[in-house]
Amino acid sequence: MLYRVLTIIGGLVFVVALFALLWFFCKKFLEHHGVTDQLSDRTTALATWTFAGISVGLVFAVVGAFVLGPWAFYRTLRGHGVAISDGAAVWWGFGIVAASLGITAAGFFGFLAIVGAY
């Protein structure tokens, strides 16, 4: 029973870690493209919608996260008026999603191995 509780708490911690990674990568992306006006608010909006796309994509199939996450990134980015081509925006979104999910998944599987659930 203790392992189940630890796994649930660990899972919640890694959900927060995933959002934090998305926020960090989105902030670095916006800074790289010269966005300085309302950077924190724009970063939060971009990370939130990208996280929502990943979440909905994970519900349908794991591959869906790699489709809906970048699409949500692209659609939100279009609303911020960042000077970047559509194709580059989608690829940046895919890279941010893949990096964030990869780091989070590796950490979570390591956590599961430590608690003996995997």
C-alpha positions in Angstrom: 0.0 0.0 0.0 2.9 2.4 0.8 4.4 1.9 -2.6 1.1 2.8 -4.3 0.9 6.0 -2.3 4.5 6.8 -3.1 3.9 6.1 -6.8 0.8 8.4 -6.9 2.6 11.2 -5.1 5.7 10.7 -7.3 3.4 10.8 -10.4 1.9 14.1 -9.3 5.4 15.5 -8.7 6.4 14.5 -12.2 3.3 16.1 -13.7 4.4 19.4 -12.0 8.0 18.7 -13.3 6.7 18.3 -16.8 4.9 21.6 -16.7 8.0 23.3 -15.2 10.2 21.9 -18.0 7.7 23.1 -20.6 7.6 26.5 -19.0 11.4 26.7 -18.9 11.8 25.6 -22.6 9.1 28.0 -23.7 10.7 30.9 -21.9 14.1 30.1 -23.5 12.4 29.9 -26.9 10.7 33.3 -26.5 13.9 34.8 -25.2 15.8 33.4 -28.2 13.3 35.0 -30.5 13.6 38.4 -28.9 10.4 38.5 -26.9 10.8 40.7 -23.9 7.4 42.3 -23.4 5.3 40.5 -20.9 7.6 37.5 -21.1 6.3 35.7 -18.0 2.7 36.0 -19.0 3.4 34.9 -22.6 5.6 32.0 -21.4 2.8 30.8 -19.0 0.2 30.9 -21.8 2.4 29.1 -24.2 3.4 26.4 -21.7 -0.2 26.0 -20.5 -1.6 25.4 -23.9 1.3 23.1 -24.9 0.7 21.1 -21.7 -3.0 20.9 -22.5 -2.2 19.6 -26.0 0.2 17.0 -24.6 -2.4 15.9 -21.9 -5.2 15.5 -24.5 -2.8 13.6 -26.8 -1.7 11.3 -24.0 -5.4 10.4 -23.3 -5.9 9.1 -26.9 -2.5 7.5 -27.5 1.0 8.4 -26.5 1.8 9.4 -30.1 -1.0 12.0 -29.9 1.0 14.0 -27.4 3.6 14.5 -30.1 0.9 15.7 -32.5 -1.3 17.8 -30.3 1.5 19.3 -28.1 3.3 20.9 -31.0 0.1 21.9 -32.7 -1.0 23.7 -29.4 2.4 25.3 -29.2 2.1 26.5 -32.8 -1.5 27.9 -32.4 -0.6 29.7 -29.2 2.6 31.1 -30.7 0.6 32.5 -33.7 -1.4 34.6 -31.2 1.8 36.1 -29.7 3.0 37.5 -33.0 6.5 36.0 -32.8 8.4 36.4 -36.1 9.0 32.7 -37.0 7.8 30.6 -39.9 5.0 28.2 -39.5 7.2 25.1 -40.1 9.9 26.3 -37.7 7.2 26.9 -35.0 5.9 23.4 -35.4 9.4 21.9 -35.2 10.3 24.0 -32.2 7.1 22.9 -30.6 7.9 19.2 -31.3 11.4 19.7 -29.9 10.1 21.3 -26.7 7.5 18.6 -26.3 9.9 15.7 -27.0 12.6 17.1 -24.7 10.2 17.8 -21.8 8.5 14.4 -22.1 11.8 12.5 -22.5 13.3 14.1 -19.4 10.2 13.6 -17.3 9.7 10.0 -18.5 13.3 9.1 -17.7 13.0 10.6 -14.2 9.7 8.9 -13.6 11.0 5.5 -14.7 14.0 6.0 -12.4 11.7 6.9 -9.6 9.6 3.7 -10.2 12.7 1.6 -10.2 13.8 3.1 -6.9 10.5 2.4 -5.1 10.4 -1.1 -6.6 7.3 -0.6 -8.7 9.0 -1.1 -12.1 
